[in-house]
Amino acid sequence: MKINNPNKLSIIRVLLVPVFMLFYLQEWFSPVIGIPIAVGIYLFAEITDFLDGYLARKHNEVTTLGVFLDTIADKILCTIGIICIVMDGTLIAPYGIIFLSIIISRDLIVSAVRTIGATKGVIIAAKMSGKIKANVTYITIIAGFVVKYLGLFTLPRAVTLTFEIIFYIGVILTTLSTIYSGAEYVVRNRKLFTEEKKD
């Protein structure tokens, strides 16, 4: 089976995740240098997310494997990013665990709805709310990385507070968009829970 270029980008995105974690959660490297490297890797991985979709559509290379790899790569990148800002205390307890639980629960619900749809011969396309949720989540994660990095230095409280406010606004927006997106998938596809399997 030939793997096209968009699929290769999705695979690269998955492989970049442990490299990102190696620098972000490192204890063997200076965090002043390690965190910027980690954030750079994360940003590059995010760019491949947009690039693989663009190339797949432009060259008509949208495949079932590609959709699977892209979805898995997105979930891994997003979830690991959130886990990192929860583990290092950037998103303080108990809000970090609650936030992470909402994100994971939504993804499990959407995956379940899509699985039910697949068993009944129904393909459920991605919704705009899901794309908005993903973009807001990535921005929030990056903001969390910035807050973490600024915490390594002695800066005026006004500076760090500004970025912390931006970060927590992002957390709130991500939470709301996540809940709305998950609810939309369930409500719009509620007939799947009662309809019989299509022949």
Order of alpha helices (4+ residues) and beta strands (2+ residues): alpha-alpha-alpha-alpha-alpha-alpha
